[in-house]
Amino acid sequence: SKRKDLDIQLTSIIPGQFQTIKLYMWLCTFIIAGDITILNNYIKTTHTDLFTIILFSVSIIFLGYCAFFSLLALKINNTIAFPQDQYGEMSKLNSDNLEHTNGINAMISSILDAFDKNNKIINNMSKDIGKIYVFLVIGASISFFAIITSGAQIVKGEIIMSDNKEKVIKPTPQTGTTTPIIPKTRGDKPEQEKK
């Protein structure tokens, strides 16, 4: 029974935990790259809002810690315990009626030692996966909120023209007229189009 449990640890549980940590790490780096790209475009094209920049920065910090901690967890838990070779121990056993029983006991104790060591590794990795998940969810949530905030400003029309550093608001039509009011780019008062 313990031998089957050890096989399950070695073939599915530990590799599955490694894959989960790698998935979280790549997800963090993907979101960080997206945050940096969006933040770079946001600063170039819209009126710079400090709150949104802080949100993106906090998100990048959380996700950066998550990616770093993922690498650290992979490095720390990189050992897997296998049962020790009992051939040397078996040759030292006395040749008597208990030789067979002592040999089986030696093999079982080797399997139990490997199982216990792997169990500690699995418990440590599951705690690490929990911490990584929490930082990933917090960082991704902050990133999502920052994207919504920056998108709302773009929708409002707070766009900076390429050479003009002044904030320009989208024109709003006047009631009762069919011609839109077009503001000039240098901050002058808006004029109606000439017919």
Sine and cosine of phi, psi and omega as CSV:
sin_phi,cos_phi,sin_psi,cos_psi,sin_omega,cos_omega
0.00,0.00,-0.73,0.68,0.01,-1.00
-0.92,0.39,-0.52,0.85,0.03,-1.00
-0.90,0.43,-0.65,0.76,0.05,-1.00
-0.92,0.39,-0.64,0.77,0.05,-1.00
-0.89,0.46,-0.65,0.76,0.04,-1.00
-0.90,0.44,-0.66,0.75,0.05,-1.00
-0.88,0.47,-0.64,0.76,0.03,-1.00
-0.90,0.43,-0.66,0.75,0.05,-1.00
-0.86,0.51,-0.74,0.68,-0.11,-0.99
-0.96,0.28,-0.52,0.85,-0.11,-0.99
-0.99,-0.17,-0.40,0.92,-0.06,-1.00
-0.77,-0.64,-0.70,0.71,-0.12,-0.99
-0.94,0.35,-0.83,0.56,-0.05,-1.00
-0.91,0.42,-0.73,0.68,0.07,-1.00
-0.88,0.48,-0.58,0.82,0.05,-1.00
-0.90,0.43,-0.63,0.78,0.04,-1.00
-0.92,0.39,-0.64,0.76,0.06,-1.00
-0.88,0.48,-0.68,0.74,0.01,-1.00
-0.91,0.41,-0.60,0.80,0.03,-1.00
-0.90,0.43,-0.70,0.72,0.02,-1.00
-0.90,0.45,-0.67,0.74,0.03,-1.00
-0.89,0.45,-0.65,0.76,0.03,-1.00
-0.88,0.48,-0.72,0.69,0.03,-1.00
-0.89,0.47,-0.64,0.77,-0.01,-1.00
-0.90,0.44,-0.71,0.70,0.00,-1.00
-0.94,0.35,-0.56,0.83,0.07,-1.00
-0.90,0.43,-0.66,0.75,0.05,-1.00
-0.88,0.48,-0.74,0.68,-0.03,-1.00
-0.91,0.41,-0.56,0.83,0.05,-1.00
-0.90,0.43,-0.70,0.71,0.00,-1.00
-0.93,0.37,-0.61,0.79,0.06,-1.00
-0.87,0.49,-0.72,0.70,0.01,-1.00
-0.88,0.47,-0.65,0.76,0.05,-1.00
-0.90,0.43,-0.67,0.74,0.03,-1.00
-0.87,0.49,-0.71,0.70,-0.02,-1.00
-0.90,0.43,-0.66,0.75,0.02,-1.00
-0.90,0.44,-0.73,0.68,0.00,-1.00
-0.91,0.43,-0.68,0.73,0.00,-1.00
-0.89,0.46,-0.65,0.76,0.02,-1.00
-0.89,0.46,-0.73,0.68,0.03,-1.00
-0.93,0.37,-0.58,0.82,-0.01,-1.00
-0.90,0.44,-0.71,0.71,-0.02,-1.00
-0.91,0.41,-0.57,0.82,-0.03,-1.00
-0.96,0.27,-0.55,0.84,-0.19,-0.98
-0.94,-0.33,-0.24,0.97,-0.06,-1.00
-0.81,-0.58,0.22,-0.98,0.11,-0.99
-0.90,0.44,0.82,-0.57,-0.11,-0.99
-0.93,0.36,0.90,-0.44,0.05,-1.00
-0.97,-0.23,0.87,-0.50,-0.08,-1.00
-0.89,0.45,-0.58,0.81,-0.01,-1.00
-0.88,0.48,-0.70,0.72,0.00,-1.00
-0.93,0.38,-0.63,0.77,0.04,-1.00
-0.90,0.44,-0.65,0.76,0.05,-1.00
-0.90,0.43,-0.66,0.76,0.03,-1.00
-0.87,0.49,-0.73,0.68,0.03,-1.00
-0.88,0.48,-0.66,0.75,-0.02,-1.00
-0.90,0.43,-0.69,0.72,0.02,-1.00
-0.90,0.44,-0.65,0.76,0.04,-1.00
-0.88,0.47,-0.70,0.72,0.01,-1.00
-0.90,0.44,-0.61,0.79,0.03,-1.00
-0.91,0.42,-0.74,0.68,0.02,-1.00
-0.87,0.49,-0.73,0.69,-0.04,-1.00
-0.95,0.32,-0.54,0.84,0.08,-1.00
-0.91,0.42,-0.67,0.75,0.07,-1.00
-0.89,0.45,-0.64,0.77,0.01,-1.00
-0.88,0.47,-0.71,0.70,0.01,-1.00
-0.91,0.41,-0.67,0.75,0.02,-1.00
-0.90,0.44,-0.70,0.72,0.00,-1.00
-0.92,0.40,-0.52,0.85,0.07,-1.00
-0.90,0.44,-0.72,0.69,0.05,-1.00
-0.88,0.48,-0.66,0.75,0.01,-1.00
-0.90,0.44,-0.67,0.74,0.01,-1.00
-0.90,0.43,-0.61,0.79,0.04,-1.00
-0.91,0.41,-0.61,0.79,-0.02,-1.00
-0.96,0.29,-0.69,0.72,-0.06,-1.00
-0.92,0.39,-0.67,0.75,-0.08,-1.00
-0.99,-0.11,0.50,0.86,-0.09,-1.00
-0.99,0.11,0.10,1.00,-0.01,-1.00
-0.97,-0.24,0.62,-0.78,0.06,-1.00
-0.80,-0.60,0.72,-0.69,-0.03,-1.00
-1.00,-0.05,0.76,-0.65,0.09,-1.00
-0.91,-0.41,0.41,-0.91,0.07,-1.00
-0.88,0.47,0.64,-0.77,0.00,-1.00
-0.96,0.29,0.49,-0.87,0.06,-1.00
-0.94,0.34,0.83,-0.55,-0.09,-1.00
-0.99,-0.15,0.21,0.98,-0.05,-1.00
-0.89,0.45,-0.68,0.73,0.02,-1.00
-0.91,0.42,-0.65,0.76,0.02,-1.00
-0.92,0.40,-0.61,0.79,-0.03,-1.00
-0.93,0.38,-0.54,0.84,-0.01,-1.00
-0.95,0.31,-0.33,0.95,0.01,-1.00
-1.00,0.03,-0.14,0.99,-0.03,-1.00
-0.94,0.35,0.57,-0.82,0.05,-1.00
-0.93,0.36,0.61,-0.79,0.05,-1.00
-1.00,0.08,1.00,0.02,0.03,-1.00
-0.59,-0.81,-0.27,-0.96,-0.04,-1.00
-0.93,0.37,-0.40,0.92,-0.05,-1.00
-0.99,-0.11,0.11,0.99,-0.05,-1.00
-0.86,0.51,-0.73,0.69,-0.01,-1.00
-0.90,0.43,-0.70,0.72,0.00,-1.00
-0.91,0.42,-0.69,0.72,0.02,-1.00
-0.90,0.43,-0.60,0.80,0.04,-1.00
-0.91,0.42,-0.69,0.72,0.03,-1.00
-0.91,0.42,-0.65,0.76,0.04,-1.00
-0.88,0.47,-0.64,0.77,0.02,-1.00
-0.90,0.43,-0.67,0.74,0.02,-1.00
-0.92,0.38,-0.66,0.76,0.00,-1.00
-0.91,0.42,-0.67,0.74,0.01,-1.00
-0.91,0.41,-0.56,0.83,0.06,-1.00
-0.92,0.40,-0.65,0.76,0.04,-1.00
-0.91,0.41,-0.67,0.74,0.01,-1.00
-0.90,0.43,-0.63,0.77,0.05,-1.00
-0.88,0.47,-0.72,0.70,0.01,-1.00
-0.90,0.44,-0.64,0.77,0.01,-1.00
-0.89,0.46,-0.70,0.71,-0.01,-1.00
-0.91,0.42,-0.66,0.75,0.03,-1.00
-0.90,0.43,-0.68,0.73,0.03,-1.00
-0.92,0.40,-0.55,0.83,0.05,-1.00
-0.89,0.45,-0.64,0.76,0.06,-1.00
-0.90,0.44,-0.67,0.75,0.02,-1.00
-0.89,0.46,-0.69,0.73,0.00,-1.00
-0.89,0.45,-0.68,0.73,0.02,-1.00
-0.90,0.43,-0.68,0.74,0.04,-1.00
-0.89,0.46,-0.69,0.72,-0.01,-1.00
-0.92,0.39,-0.59,0.81,0.01,-1.00
-0.93,0.38,-0.58,0.82,0.10,-1.00
-0.91,0.42,-0.68,0.74,0.03,-1.00
-0.90,0.45,-0.66,0.75,0.02,-1.00
-0.88,0.47,-0.63,0.78,0.04,-1.00
-0.89,0.46,-0.70,0.71,0.03,-1.00
-0.91,0.42,-0.69,0.72,0.00,-1.00
-0.87,0.49,-0.67,0.74,-0.01,-1.00
-0.88,0.47,-0.68,0.73,0.00,-1.00
-0.89,0.46,-0.73,0.68,0.01,-1.00
-0.91,0.41,-0.58,0.81,0.03,-1.00
-0.91,0.42,-0.70,0.71,-0.01,-1.00
-0.91,0.41,-0.68,0.73,0.02,-1.00
-0.89,0.45,-0.74,0.67,-0.01,-1.00
-0.89,0.45,-0.67,0.74,0.01,-1.00
-0.93,0.38,-0.60,0.80,0.03,-1.00
-0.91,0.41,-0.70,0.72,0.03,-1.00
-0.90,0.44,-0.64,0.76,0.04,-1.00
-0.88,0.47,-0.69,0.72,0.03,-1.00
-0.88,0.47,-0.69,0.73,0.02,-1.00
-0.90,0.43,-0.61,0.79,0.03,-1.00
-0.92,0.40,-0.63,0.78,0.03,-1.00
-0.91,0.42,-0.67,0.75,0.04,-1.00
-0.89,0.46,-0.68,0.73,0.00,-1.00
-0.90,0.44,-0.72,0.70,-0.01,-1.00
-0.93,0.36,-0.59,0.81,0.04,-1.00
-0.91,0.42,-0.59,0.81,0.02,-1.00
-0.90,0.43,-0.60,0.80,0.03,-1.00
-0.94,0.34,-0.59,0.81,0.03,-1.00
-0.92,0.38,-0.65,0.76,0.02,-1.00
-0.91,0.42,-0.61,0.79,0.03,-1.00
-0.90,0.43,-0.39,0.92,0.06,-1.00
0.99,-0.16,0.30,0.95,0.01,-1.00
-0.99,0.15,0.97,0.25,-0.08,-1.00
-0.93,-0.36,0.64,-0.77,0.05,-1.00
-0.99,-0.13,0.77,-0.64,0.06,-1.00
-0.94,0.34,0.30,-0.95,-0.15,-0.99
-0.87,0.49,-0.71,0.70,-0.02,-1.00
-0.98,-0.18,-0.29,0.96,-0.06,-1.00
-0.99,-0.10,0.82,-0.58,-0.03,-1.00
-1.00,-0.06,0.07,1.00,0.01,-1.00
-1.00,0.08,0.50,-0.87,0.01,-1.00
-0.97,0.24,0.78,-0.62,-0.01,-1.00
-0.88,-0.47,0.78,-0.62,0.00,-1.00
-0.99,-0.12,0.58,-0.82,0.02,-1.00
-0.85,0.53,0.61,-0.79,0.03,-1.00
-0.93,0.36,0.57,-0.82,0.05,-1.00
-0.89,-0.46,0.69,-0.73,-0.02,-1.00
-0.95,0.31,0.59,-0.81,0.07,-1.00
-0.99,0.12,0.54,-0.84,0.04,-1.00
-0.96,0.29,0.65,-0.76,0.05,-1.00
1.00,0.01,-0.08,1.00,0.03,-1.00
-0.86,-0.51,0.40,-0.92,0.03,-1.00
-0.97,-0.25,-0.17,0.99,0.01,-1.00
-0.99,-0.15,0.74,-0.68,-0.02,-1.00
-0.96,0.27,0.41,-0.91,0.09,-1.00
-1.00,0.06,0.80,-0.59,-0.02,-1.00
-0.91,-0.41,0.91,-0.41,0.03,-1.00
-0.97,0.24,0.53,-0.85,0.10,-1.00
-0.98,0.21,0.31,-0.95,-0.11,-0.99
-0.99,0.13,-0.19,0.98,-0.07,-1.00
-0.98,-0.20,0.30,0.95,0.08,-1.00
1.00,0.03,0.11,0.99,0.04,-1.00
-0.94,0.34,0.25,-0.97,0.04,-1.00
-0.94,0.35,0.56,-0.83,-0.02,-1.00
-0.92,0.38,0.54,-0.84,0.05,-1.00
-0.83,-0.56,0.43,-0.90,0.08,-1.00
-0.99,0.13,0.48,-0.88,0.02,-1.00
-0.91,0.41,0.59,-0.81,0.04,-1.00
-1.00,0.08,0.68,-0.74,-0.01,-1.00
-1.00,0.04,0.00,0.00,0.00,0.00
